[in-house]
Amino acid sequence: MNHRDMSDSEGEVAGETLTDEELRDLRGLFVKFDSDGNGELDVDEMKLMIDQLKIVATKDDLKIMYNVLDTDGSGTIDCTEMLNTIDNFLREVYSSTELSESFNQLCSCVVDNDEGDE
């Protein structure tokens, strides 16, 4: 796997667990659900993302996920916050093989949903 420090206009992304390709794909996912294009996800945009990824979450679950991702406490989630939180979580929880399998499954779910929208 090719890992290196990645950055975007918001700030530094460590990219210690995710590959360059995975970071690029996750940035694309972020942009897809940032419906107003302001560079941040609000609660409604995150709920839409969770729903389309077919993640079962109660309102309380969504609130917890949102608070975990909103690492600066601003009330919104920027791409750097999302990427760093996902990278840190995956580094703590998964082996590289499990991570690759899970990421591929996530990507196929998003692609399947996009094709159903057309």
KANORQUI-V152063 format. One record per run of one state. SS is the DSSP state (h for helix, s for strand, l for the rest). FROM is the first residue (numbers start at 0). TO is the last residue. Records with the same first field share a line. If there is no record, write none. Layout:
SS->FROM-TO / FROM-TO
//
This chain:
l->0-4 / 7-10 / 13-18 / 33-38 / 41-41 / 52-57 / 69-75 / 93-94 / 117-117
s->5-6 / 11-12 / 39-40 / 76-77
h->19-32 / 42-51 / 58-68 / 78-92 / 95-116
//
